[in-house]
């Protein structure tokens, strides 16, 4: 289990899709803005302002990046995907999924 030290944590949760997706934002010791969260099974669409690196800590999802309508990609525990800035992605959460998102400035 990875332990995060020397972080600035925002106590207020980000709650999306009637509570089916939740996260908490923090800034790590190198100044990177990140969020840790949990997604319940379902299908969701997210928009991005900044580019994002999304690590799947546990669980299983399928993702579809904006503009790639025929290429769903399976991402499992230990995998990741990246989303460009000012874009969107669709995600099918196949089982409860724990994730870490890094916002790329």
Jmol script that loads the backbone (N, CA, C; Angstrom):
load data "model"
ATOM      1  N   UNK A   1       0.844  -1.173   0.000  1.00  0.00           N
ATOM      2  CA  UNK A   1       0.000   0.000   0.000  1.00  0.00           C
ATOM      3  C   UNK A   1       0.888   1.234   0.000  1.00  0.00           C
ATOM      4  N   UNK A   2       0.660   2.109  -0.942  1.00  0.00           N
ATOM      5  CA  UNK A   2       1.427   3.351  -1.018  1.00  0.00           C
ATOM      6  C   UNK A   2       0.858   4.351  -0.025  1.00  0.00           C
ATOM      7  N   UNK A   3       1.739   4.982   0.735  1.00  0.00           N
ATOM      8  CA  UNK A   3       1.349   6.002   1.707  1.00  0.00           C
ATOM      9  C   UNK A   3       1.790   7.357   1.169  1.00  0.00           C
ATOM     10  N   UNK A   4       0.865   8.299   1.165  1.00  0.00           N
ATOM     11  CA  UNK A   4       1.171   9.647   0.699  1.00  0.00           C
ATOM     12  C   UNK A   4       1.561  10.496   1.893  1.00  0.00           C
ATOM     13  N   UNK A   5       2.719  11.149   1.808  1.00  0.00           N
ATOM     14  CA  UNK A   5       3.193  12.007   2.878  1.00  0.00           C
ATOM     15  C   UNK A   5       3.343  13.425   2.357  1.00  0.00           C
ATOM     16  N   UNK A   6       3.256  14.379   3.272  1.00  0.00           N
ATOM     17  CA  UNK A   6       3.462  15.795   2.925  1.00  0.00           C
ATOM     18  C   UNK A   6       2.543  16.250   1.794  1.00  0.00           C
ATOM     19  N   UNK A   7       1.238  16.020   1.968  1.00  0.00           N
ATOM     20  CA  UNK A   7       0.262  16.466   0.977  1.00  0.00           C
ATOM     21  C   UNK A   7      -0.668  17.503   1.604  1.00  0.00           C
ATOM     22  N   UNK A   8      -1.224  18.347   0.774  1.00  0.00           N
ATOM     23  CA  UNK A   8      -2.274  19.284   1.182  1.00  0.00           C
ATOM     24  C   UNK A   8      -3.583  18.719   0.660  1.00  0.00           C
ATOM     25  N   UNK A   9      -4.462  18.312   1.583  1.00  0.00           N
ATOM     26  CA  UNK A   9      -5.703  17.643   1.237  1.00  0.00           C
ATOM     27  C   UNK A   9      -6.887  18.593   1.364  1.00  0.00           C
ATOM     28  N   UNK A  10      -7.766  18.582   0.359  1.00  0.00           N
ATOM     29  CA  UNK A  10      -9.013  19.332   0.427  1.00  0.00           C
ATOM     30  C   UNK A  10     -10.044  18.401   1.067  1.00  0.00           C
ATOM     31  N   UNK A  11     -10.606  18.811   2.209  1.00  0.00           N
ATOM     32  CA  UNK A  11     -11.520  17.946   2.941  1.00  0.00           C
ATOM     33  C   UNK A  11     -12.839  17.702   2.210  1.00  0.00           C
ATOM     34  N   UNK A  12     -13.343  18.697   1.512  1.00  0.00           N
ATOM     35  CA  UNK A  12     -14.640  18.568   0.849  1.00  0.00           C
ATOM     36  C   UNK A  12     -14.546  17.594  -0.326  1.00  0.00           C
ATOM     37  N   UNK A  13     -15.469  16.646  -0.372  1.00  0.00           N
ATOM     38  CA  UNK A  13     -15.494  15.640  -1.432  1.00  0.00           C
ATOM     39  C   UNK A  13     -16.068  16.211  -2.722  1.00  0.00           C
ATOM     40  N   UNK A  14     -15.597  15.692  -3.836  1.00  0.00           N
ATOM     41  CA  UNK A  14     -16.206  15.912  -5.151  1.00  0.00           C
ATOM     42  C   UNK A  14     -17.188  14.758  -5.335  1.00  0.00           C
ATOM     43  N   UNK A  15     -18.452  15.072  -5.542  1.00  0.00           N
ATOM     44  CA  UNK A  15     -19.475  14.036  -5.673  1.00  0.00           C
ATOM     45  C   UNK A  15     -20.167  14.219  -7.019  1.00  0.00           C
ATOM     46  N   UNK A  16     -20.136  13.155  -7.830  1.00  0.00           N
ATOM     47  CA  UNK A  16     -20.700  13.184  -9.178  1.00  0.00           C
ATOM     48  C   UNK A  16     -21.715  12.054  -9.345  1.00  0.00           C
ATOM     49  N   UNK A  17     -22.616  12.243 -10.294  1.00  0.00           N
ATOM     50  CA  UNK A  17     -23.539  11.183 -10.697  1.00  0.00           C
ATOM     51  C   UNK A  17     -24.268  10.561  -9.503  1.00  0.00           C
ATOM     52  N   UNK A  18     -24.934  11.432  -8.740  1.00  0.00           N
ATOM     53  CA  UNK A  18     -25.743  11.004  -7.585  1.00  0.00           C
ATOM     54  C   UNK A  18     -24.942  10.176  -6.577  1.00  0.00           C
ATOM     55  N   UNK A  19     -23.666  10.481  -6.425  1.00  0.00           N
ATOM     56  CA  UNK A  19     -22.826   9.797  -5.446  1.00  0.00           C
ATOM     57  C   UNK A  19     -22.167   8.534  -5.952  1.00  0.00           C
ATOM     58  N   UNK A  20     -22.352   8.202  -7.223  1.00  0.00           N
ATOM     59  CA  UNK A  20     -21.734   6.995  -7.768  1.00  0.00           C
ATOM     60  C   UNK A  20     -20.252   7.166  -8.074  1.00  0.00           C
ATOM     61  N   UNK A  21     -19.795   8.410  -8.160  1.00  0.00           N
ATOM     62  CA  UNK A  21     -18.372   8.709  -8.336  1.00  0.00           C
ATOM     63  C   UNK A  21     -18.017   9.779  -7.310  1.00  0.00           C
ATOM     64  N   UNK A  22     -17.008   9.503  -6.484  1.00  0.00           N
ATOM     65  CA  UNK A  22     -16.568  10.479  -5.490  1.00  0.00           C
ATOM     66  C   UNK A  22     -15.041  10.555  -5.505  1.00  0.00           C
ATOM     67  N   UNK A  23     -14.532  11.714  -5.100  1.00  0.00           N
ATOM     68  CA  UNK A  23     -13.082  11.867  -5.005  1.00  0.00           C
ATOM     69  C   UNK A  23     -12.749  12.989  -4.032  1.00  0.00           C
ATOM     70  N   UNK A  24     -11.479  13.058  -3.667  1.00  0.00           N
ATOM     71  CA  UNK A  24     -10.942  14.140  -2.855  1.00  0.00           C
ATOM     72  C   UNK A  24      -9.672  14.639  -3.538  1.00  0.00           C
ATOM     73  N   UNK A  25      -9.549  15.965  -3.621  1.00  0.00           N
ATOM     74  CA  UNK A  25      -8.376  16.574  -4.248  1.00  0.00           C
ATOM     75  C   UNK A  25      -7.261  16.762  -3.235  1.00  0.00           C
ATOM     76  N   UNK A  26      -6.035  16.666  -3.727  1.00  0.00           N
ATOM     77  CA  UNK A  26      -4.863  16.970  -2.911  1.00  0.00           C
ATOM     78  C   UNK A  26      -3.741  17.459  -3.808  1.00  0.00           C
ATOM     79  N   UNK A  27      -2.783  18.112  -3.190  1.00  0.00           N
ATOM     80  CA  UNK A  27      -1.573  18.549  -3.876  1.00  0.00           C
ATOM     81  C   UNK A  27      -0.420  17.793  -3.238  1.00  0.00           C
ATOM     82  N   UNK A  28       0.368  17.088  -4.056  1.00  0.00           N
ATOM     83  CA  UNK A  28       1.467  16.292  -3.505  1.00  0.00           C
ATOM     84  C   UNK A  28       2.690  17.156  -3.198  1.00  0.00           C
ATOM     85  N   UNK A  29       3.710  16.533  -2.675  1.00  0.00           N
ATOM     86  CA  UNK A  29       4.895  17.269  -2.223  1.00  0.00           C
ATOM     87  C   UNK A  29       5.663  17.930  -3.370  1.00  0.00           C
ATOM     88  N   UNK A  30       5.419  17.519  -4.622  1.00  0.00           N
ATOM     89  CA  UNK A  30       6.053  18.153  -5.785  1.00  0.00           C
ATOM     90  C   UNK A  30       5.157  19.239  -6.397  1.00  0.00           C
ATOM     91  N   UNK A  31       3.999  19.492  -5.788  1.00  0.00           N
ATOM     92  CA  UNK A  31       3.104  20.528  -6.277  1.00  0.00           C
ATOM     93  C   UNK A  31       2.109  20.073  -7.329  1.00  0.00           C
ATOM     94  N   UNK A  32       2.016  18.759  -7.565  1.00  0.00           N
ATOM     95  CA  UNK A  32       1.076  18.227  -8.553  1.00  0.00           C
ATOM     96  C   UNK A  32      -0.327  18.120  -7.959  1.00  0.00           C
ATOM     97  N   UNK A  33      -1.330  18.625  -8.683  1.00  0.00           N
ATOM     98  CA  UNK A  33      -2.713  18.494  -8.243  1.00  0.00           C
ATOM     99  C   UNK A  33      -3.235  17.128  -8.680  1.00  0.00           C
ATOM    100  N   UNK A  34      -3.837  16.400  -7.714  1.00  0.00           N
ATOM    101  CA  UNK A  34      -4.337  15.055  -7.972  1.00  0.00           C
ATOM    102  C   UNK A  34      -5.661  14.854  -7.261  1.00  0.00           C
ATOM    103  N   UNK A  35      -6.332  13.778  -7.594  1.00  0.00           N
ATOM    104  CA  UNK A  35      -7.510  13.375  -6.840  1.00  0.00           C
ATOM    105  C   UNK A  35      -7.503  11.860  -6.698  1.00  0.00           C
ATOM    106  N   UNK A  36      -7.996  11.398  -5.560  1.00  0.00           N
ATOM    107  CA  UNK A  36      -8.182   9.973  -5.288  1.00  0.00           C
ATOM    108  C   UNK A  36      -9.674   9.745  -5.190  1.00  0.00           C
ATOM    109  N   UNK A  37     -10.175   8.691  -5.836  1.00  0.00           N
ATOM    110  CA  UNK A  37     -11.609   8.489  -5.795  1.00  0.00           C
ATOM    111  C   UNK A  37     -12.032   7.057  -6.020  1.00  0.00           C
ATOM    112  N   UNK A  38     -13.349   6.893  -5.952  1.00  0.00           N
ATOM    113  CA  UNK A  38     -13.990   5.595  -6.151  1.00  0.00           C
ATOM    114  C   UNK A  38     -15.156   5.786  -7.116  1.00  0.00           C
ATOM    115  N   UNK A  39     -15.277   4.858  -8.068  1.00  0.00           N
ATOM    116  CA  UNK A  39     -16.390   4.860  -9.013  1.00  0.00           C
ATOM    117  C   UNK A  39     -17.173   3.561  -8.843  1.00  0.00           C
ATOM    118  N   UNK A  40     -18.480   3.681  -8.732  1.00  0.00           N
ATOM    119  CA  UNK A  40     -19.363   2.524  -8.673  1.00  0.00           C
ATOM    120  C   UNK A  40     -19.700   2.102 -10.105  1.00  0.00           C
ATOM    121  N   UNK A  41     -20.075   0.827 -10.296  1.00  0.00           N
ATOM    122  CA  UNK A  41     -20.424   0.371 -11.642  1.00  0.00           C
ATOM    123  C   UNK A  41     -21.490   1.253 -12.285  1.00  0.00           C
ATOM    124  N   UNK A  42     -21.288   1.529 -13.568  1.00  0.00           N
ATOM    125  CA  UNK A  42     -22.199   2.370 -14.337  1.00  0.00           C
ATOM    126  C   UNK A  42     -21.467   2.968 -15.526  1.00  0.00           C
ATOM    127  N   UNK A  43     -22.157   3.832 -16.264  1.00  0.00           N
ATOM    128  CA  UNK A  43     -21.572   4.506 -17.423  1.00  0.00           C
ATOM    129  C   UNK A  43     -21.632   6.008 -17.195  1.00  0.00           C
ATOM    130  N   UNK A  44     -20.497   6.681 -17.423  1.00  0.00           N
ATOM    131  CA  UNK A  44     -20.382   8.103 -17.125  1.00  0.00           C
ATOM    132  C   UNK A  44     -19.606   8.804 -18.238  1.00  0.00           C
ATOM    133  N   UNK A  45     -19.835  10.113 -18.382  1.00  0.00           N
ATOM    134  CA  UNK A  45     -19.065  10.950 -19.297  1.00  0.00           C
ATOM    135  C   UNK A  45     -18.468  12.095 -18.495  1.00  0.00           C
ATOM    136  N   UNK A  46     -17.174  12.306 -18.649  1.00  0.00           N
ATOM    137  CA  UNK A  46     -16.461  13.380 -17.961  1.00  0.00           C
ATOM    138  C   UNK A  46     -15.842  14.318 -18.979  1.00  0.00           C
ATOM    139  N   UNK A  47     -15.848  15.610 -18.682  1.00  0.00           N
ATOM    140  CA  UNK A  47     -15.140  16.609 -19.465  1.00  0.00           C
ATOM    141  C   UNK A  47     -13.852  16.979 -18.754  1.00  0.00           C
ATOM    142  N   UNK A  48     -12.889  17.462 -19.525  1.00  0.00           N
ATOM    143  CA  UNK A  48     -11.610  17.869 -18.945  1.00  0.00           C
ATOM    144  C   UNK A  48     -11.317  19.328 -19.269  1.00  0.00           C
ATOM    145  N   UNK A  49     -10.719  20.014 -18.317  1.00  0.00           N
ATOM    146  CA  UNK A  49     -10.131  21.330 -18.572  1.00  0.00           C
ATOM    147  C   UNK A  49      -8.645  21.130 -18.847  1.00  0.00           C
ATOM    148  N   UNK A  50      -7.965  20.502 -17.886  1.00  0.00           N
ATOM    149  CA  UNK A  50      -6.542  20.163 -18.034  1.00  0.00           C
ATOM    150  C   UNK A  50      -6.423  18.743 -18.581  1.00  0.00           C
ATOM    151  N   UNK A  51      -5.262  18.416 -19.125  1.00  0.00           N
ATOM    152  CA  UNK A  51      -4.982  17.028 -19.480  1.00  0.00           C
ATOM    153  C   UNK A  51      -4.953  16.213 -18.189  1.00  0.00           C
ATOM    154  N   UNK A  52      -5.303  14.923 -18.290  1.00  0.00           N
ATOM    155  CA  UNK A  52      -5.368  14.064 -17.114  1.00  0.00           C
ATOM    156  C   UNK A  52      -4.671  12.740 -17.371  1.00  0.00           C
ATOM    157  N   UNK A  53      -4.021  12.248 -16.338  1.00  0.00           N
ATOM    158  CA  UNK A  53      -3.447  10.901 -16.304  1.00  0.00           C
ATOM    159  C   UNK A  53      -4.241  10.141 -15.260  1.00  0.00           C
ATOM    160  N   UNK A  54      -4.989   9.127 -15.672  1.00  0.00           N
ATOM    161  CA  UNK A  54      -5.888   8.407 -14.781  1.00  0.00           C
ATOM    162  C   UNK A  54      -5.355   6.992 -14.542  1.00  0.00           C
ATOM    163  N   UNK A  55      -4.952   6.737 -13.295  1.00  0.00           N
ATOM    164  CA  UNK A  55      -4.426   5.432 -12.892  1.00  0.00           C
ATOM    165  C   UNK A  55      -5.547   4.626 -12.240  1.00  0.00           C
ATOM    166  N   UNK A  56      -5.710   3.391 -12.662  1.00  0.00           N
ATOM    167  CA  UNK A  56      -6.689   2.501 -12.052  1.00  0.00           C
ATOM    168  C   UNK A  56      -5.960   1.691 -10.975  1.00  0.00           C
ATOM    169  N   UNK A  57      -6.248   2.012  -9.719  1.00  0.00           N
ATOM    170  CA  UNK A  57      -5.581   1.351  -8.589  1.00  0.00           C
ATOM    171  C   UNK A  57      -6.152  -0.050  -8.395  1.00  0.00           C
ATOM    172  N   UNK A  58      -7.477  -0.165  -8.446  1.00  0.00           N
ATOM    173  CA  UNK A  58      -8.137  -1.469  -8.424  1.00  0.00           C
ATOM    174  C   UNK A  58      -9.448  -1.335  -9.173  1.00  0.00           C
ATOM    175  N   UNK A  59      -9.913  -2.439  -9.727  1.00  0.00           N
ATOM    176  CA  UNK A  59     -11.154  -2.430 -10.476  1.00  0.00           C
ATOM    177  C   UNK A  59     -10.918  -2.634 -11.956  1.00  0.00           C
ATOM    178  N   UNK A  60     -11.984  -2.377 -12.729  1.00  0.00           N
ATOM    179  CA  UNK A  60     -11.930  -2.622 -14.171  1.00  0.00           C
ATOM    180  C   UNK A  60     -12.889  -1.658 -14.854  1.00  0.00           C
ATOM    181  N   UNK A  61     -12.394  -0.982 -15.895  1.00  0.00           N
ATOM    182  CA  UNK A  61     -13.204  -0.027 -16.655  1.00  0.00           C
ATOM    183  C   UNK A  61     -12.940  -0.206 -18.144  1.00  0.00           C
ATOM    184  N   UNK A  62     -13.860   0.303 -18.939  1.00  0.00           N
ATOM    185  CA  UNK A  62     -13.634   0.478 -20.365  1.00  0.00           C
ATOM    186  C   UNK A  62     -13.749   1.974 -20.627  1.00  0.00           C
ATOM    187  N   UNK A  63     -12.850   2.507 -21.439  1.00  0.00           N
ATOM    188  CA  UNK A  63     -12.867   3.945 -21.715  1.00  0.00           C
ATOM    189  C   UNK A  63     -12.923   4.194 -23.216  1.00  0.00           C
ATOM    190  N   UNK A  64     -13.521   5.339 -23.533  1.00  0.00           N
ATOM    191  CA  UNK A  64     -13.609   5.791 -24.918  1.00  0.00           C
ATOM    192  C   UNK A  64     -13.267   7.267 -24.920  1.00  0.00           C
ATOM    193  N   UNK A  65     -12.127   7.608 -25.519  1.00  0.00           N
ATOM    194  CA  UNK A  65     -11.721   9.006 -25.607  1.00  0.00           C
ATOM    195  C   UNK A  65     -12.522   9.712 -26.690  1.00  0.00           C
ATOM    196  N   UNK A  66     -12.802  10.966 -26.495  1.00  0.00           N
ATOM    197  CA  UNK A  66     -13.555  11.770 -27.454  1.00  0.00           C
ATOM    198  C   UNK A  66     -12.903  11.667 -28.826  1.00  0.00           C
ATOM    199  N   UNK A  67     -13.722  11.375 -29.847  1.00  0.00           N
ATOM    200  CA  UNK A  67     -13.214  11.293 -31.211  1.00  0.00           C
ATOM    201  C   UNK A  67     -12.798   9.896 -31.637  1.00  0.00           C
ATOM    202  N   UNK A  68     -12.842   8.930 -30.717  1.00  0.00           N
ATOM    203  CA  UNK A  68     -12.454   7.555 -31.059  1.00  0.00           C
ATOM    204  C   UNK A  68     -13.649   6.627 -30.823  1.00  0.00           C
ATOM    205  N   UNK A  69     -14.778   6.937 -31.430  1.00  0.00           N
ATOM    206  CA  UNK A  69     -16.042   6.287 -31.130  1.00  0.00           C
ATOM    207  C   UNK A  69     -16.048   4.772 -31.262  1.00  0.00           C
ATOM    208  N   UNK A  70     -15.157   4.185 -32.017  1.00  0.00           N
ATOM    209  CA  UNK A  70     -15.201   2.736 -32.195  1.00  0.00           C
ATOM    210  C   UNK A  70     -14.110   1.997 -31.429  1.00  0.00           C
ATOM    211  N   UNK A  71     -13.376   2.673 -30.579  1.00  0.00           N
ATOM    212  CA  UNK A  71     -12.227   2.043 -29.928  1.00  0.00           C
ATOM    213  C   UNK A  71     -12.315   2.061 -28.411  1.00  0.00           C
ATOM    214  N   UNK A  72     -13.242   1.317 -27.841  1.00  0.00           N
ATOM    215  CA  UNK A  72     -13.294   1.164 -26.389  1.00  0.00           C
ATOM    216  C   UNK A  72     -12.058   0.393 -25.958  1.00  0.00           C
ATOM    217  N   UNK A  73     -11.454   0.819 -24.845  1.00  0.00           N
ATOM    218  CA  UNK A  73     -10.235   0.175 -24.344  1.00  0.00           C
ATOM    219  C   UNK A  73     -10.467  -0.287 -22.918  1.00  0.00           C
ATOM    220  N   UNK A  74     -10.132  -1.548 -22.643  1.00  0.00           N
ATOM    221  CA  UNK A  74     -10.247  -2.115 -21.304  1.00  0.00           C
ATOM    222  C   UNK A  74      -9.021  -1.720 -20.482  1.00  0.00           C
ATOM    223  N   UNK A  75      -9.253  -1.149 -19.295  1.00  0.00           N
ATOM    224  CA  UNK A  75      -8.171  -0.786 -18.382  1.00  0.00           C
ATOM    225  C   UNK A  75      -8.453  -1.493 -17.056  1.00  0.00           C
ATOM    226  N   UNK A  76      -7.475  -2.250 -16.581  1.00  0.00           N
ATOM    227  CA  UNK A  76      -7.641  -2.993 -15.337  1.00  0.00           C
ATOM    228  C   UNK A  76      -6.654  -2.493 -14.281  1.00  0.00           C
ATOM    229  N   UNK A  77      -6.746  -3.074 -13.103  1.00  0.00           N
ATOM    230  CA  UNK A  77      -5.882  -2.733 -11.976  1.00  0.00           C
ATOM    231  C   UNK A  77      -4.431  -2.596 -12.422  1.00  0.00           C
ATOM    232  N   UNK A  78      -3.812  -1.462 -12.061  1.00  0.00           N
ATOM    233  CA  UNK A  78      -2.422  -1.201 -12.429  1.00  0.00           C
ATOM    234  C   UNK A  78      -2.266  -0.492 -13.764  1.00  0.00           C
ATOM    235  N   UNK A  79      -3.334  -0.390 -14.529  1.00  0.00           N
ATOM    236  CA  UNK A  79      -3.276   0.284 -15.826  1.00  0.00           C
ATOM    237  C   UNK A  79      -3.608   1.765 -15.700  1.00  0.00           C
ATOM    238  N   UNK A  80      -3.490   2.473 -16.809  1.00  0.00           N
ATOM    239  CA  UNK A  80      -3.794   3.901 -16.811  1.00  0.00           C
ATOM    240  C   UNK A  80      -4.207   4.328 -18.212  1.00  0.00           C
ATOM    241  N   UNK A  81      -4.780   5.517 -18.303  1.00  0.00           N
ATOM    242  CA  UNK A  81      -5.054   6.142 -19.581  1.00  0.00           C
ATOM    243  C   UNK A  81      -4.877   7.641 -19.422  1.00  0.00           C
ATOM    244  N   UNK A  82      -4.696   8.327 -20.542  1.00  0.00           N
ATOM    245  CA  UNK A  82      -4.504   9.780 -20.520  1.00  0.00           C
ATOM    246  C   UNK A  82      -5.531  10.446 -21.422  1.00  0.00           C
ATOM    247  N   UNK A  83      -5.999  11.601 -20.970  1.00  0.00           N
ATOM    248  CA  UNK A  83      -7.030  12.349 -21.676  1.00  0.00           C
ATOM    249  C   UNK A  83      -6.481  13.741 -21.975  1.00  0.00           C
ATOM    250  N   UNK A  84      -6.609  14.223 -23.204  1.00  0.00           N
ATOM    251  CA  UNK A  84      -6.132  15.570 -23.530  1.00  0.00           C
ATOM    252  C   UNK A  84      -6.942  16.658 -22.816  1.00  0.00           C
ATOM    253  N   UNK A  85      -6.351  17.831 -22.726  1.00  0.00           N
ATOM    254  CA  UNK A  85      -7.054  18.993 -22.174  1.00  0.00           C
ATOM    255  C   UNK A  85      -8.229  19.364 -23.072  1.00  0.00           C
ATOM    256  N   UNK A  86      -9.236  19.993 -22.464  1.00  0.00           N
ATOM    257  CA  UNK A  86     -10.408  20.484 -23.197  1.00  0.00           C
ATOM    258  C   UNK A  86     -11.040  19.410 -24.055  1.00  0.00           C
ATOM    259  N   UNK A  87     -11.235  18.244 -23.454  1.00  0.00           N
ATOM    260  CA  UNK A  87     -11.774  17.098 -24.154  1.00  0.00           C
ATOM    261  C   UNK A  87     -12.815  16.422 -23.263  1.00  0.00           C
ATOM    262  N   UNK A  88     -13.132  15.185 -23.580  1.00  0.00           N
ATOM    263  CA  UNK A  88     -14.034  14.402 -22.749  1.00  0.00           C
ATOM    264  C   UNK A  88     -13.731  12.926 -22.956  1.00  0.00           C
ATOM    265  N   UNK A  89     -14.272  12.114 -22.064  1.00  0.00           N
ATOM    266  CA  UNK A  89     -14.168  10.673 -22.226  1.00  0.00           C
ATOM    267  C   UNK A  89     -15.387  10.007 -21.615  1.00  0.00           C
ATOM    268  N   UNK A  90     -15.746   8.870 -22.196  1.00  0.00           N
ATOM    269  CA  UNK A  90     -16.802   8.028 -21.659  1.00  0.00           C
ATOM    270  C   UNK A  90     -16.132   6.883 -20.923  1.00  0.00           C
ATOM    271  N   UNK A  91     -16.757   6.475 -19.830  1.00  0.00           N
ATOM    272  CA  UNK A  91     -16.193   5.385 -19.050  1.00  0.00           C
ATOM    273  C   UNK A  91     -17.310   4.450 -18.620  1.00  0.00           C
ATOM    274  N   UNK A  92     -17.089   3.163 -18.826  1.00  0.00           N
ATOM    275  CA  UNK A  92     -17.973   2.114 -18.327  1.00  0.00           C
ATOM    276  C   UNK A  92     -17.237   1.464 -17.160  1.00  0.00           C
ATOM    277  N   UNK A  93     -17.760   1.646 -15.974  1.00  0.00           N
ATOM    278  CA  UNK A  93     -17.148   1.055 -14.782  1.00  0.00           C
ATOM    279  C   UNK A  93     -17.754  -0.335 -14.629  1.00  0.00           C
ATOM    280  N   UNK A  94     -16.935  -1.365 -14.793  1.00  0.00           N
ATOM    281  CA  UNK A  94     -17.418  -2.742 -14.798  1.00  0.00           C
ATOM    282  C   UNK A  94     -17.470  -3.346 -13.403  1.00  0.00           C
ATOM    283  N   UNK A  95     -16.657  -2.818 -12.493  1.00  0.00           N
ATOM    284  CA  UNK A  95     -16.680  -3.219 -11.080  1.00  0.00           C
ATOM    285  C   UNK A  95     -16.193  -2.030 -10.270  1.00  0.00           C
ATOM    286  N   UNK A  96     -16.498  -2.036  -8.977  1.00  0.00           N
ATOM    287  CA  UNK A  96     -16.081  -0.913  -8.135  1.00  0.00           C
ATOM    288  C   UNK A  96     -14.607  -0.632  -8.411  1.00  0.00           C
ATOM    289  N   UNK A  97     -14.294   0.644  -8.694  1.00  0.00           N
ATOM    290  CA  UNK A  97     -12.953   1.019  -9.146  1.00  0.00           C
ATOM    291  C   UNK A  97     -12.385   2.150  -8.297  1.00  0.00           C
ATOM    292  N   UNK A  98     -11.182   1.935  -7.812  1.00  0.00           N
ATOM    293  CA  UNK A  98     -10.413   2.911  -7.046  1.00  0.00           C
ATOM    294  C   UNK A  98      -9.420   3.537  -8.020  1.00  0.00           C
ATOM    295  N   UNK A  99      -9.352   4.875  -8.044  1.00  0.00           N
ATOM    296  CA  UNK A  99      -8.502   5.531  -9.037  1.00  0.00           C
ATOM    297  C   UNK A  99      -7.749   6.725  -8.454  1.00  0.00           C
ATOM    298  N   UNK A 100      -6.693   7.107  -9.175  1.00  0.00           N
ATOM    299  CA  UNK A 100      -5.947   8.325  -8.873  1.00  0.00           C
ATOM    300  C   UNK A 100      -5.801   9.100 -10.176  1.00  0.00           C
ATOM    301  N   UNK A 101      -6.241  10.354 -10.156  1.00  0.00           N
ATOM    302  CA  UNK A 101      -6.160  11.215 -11.334  1.00  0.00           C
ATOM    303  C   UNK A 101      -5.120  12.302 -11.087  1.00  0.00           C
ATOM    304  N   UNK A 102      -4.178  12.467 -11.990  1.00  0.00           N
ATOM    305  CA  UNK A 102      -3.208  13.540 -11.940  1.00  0.00           C
ATOM    306  C   UNK A 102      -3.567  14.549 -13.019  1.00  0.00           C
ATOM    307  N   UNK A 103      -3.711  15.807 -12.622  1.00  0.00           N
ATOM    308  CA  UNK A 103      -4.060  16.882 -13.555  1.00  0.00           C
ATOM    309  C   UNK A 103      -2.757  17.469 -14.092  1.00  0.00           C
ATOM    310  N   UNK A 104      -2.593  17.415 -15.419  1.00  0.00           N
ATOM    311  CA  UNK A 104      -1.359  17.838 -16.052  1.00  0.00           C
ATOM    312  C   UNK A 104      -1.524  19.292 -16.497  1.00  0.00           C
ATOM    313  N   UNK A 105      -0.685  20.165 -15.942  1.00  0.00           N
ATOM    314  CA  UNK A 105      -0.760  21.605 -16.240  1.00  0.00           C
ATOM    315  C   UNK A 105      -0.008  21.927 -17.519  1.00  0.00           C
TER     316      UNK A 105
END
end "model"
wireframe off; spacefill off
backbone 0.3
color backbone group
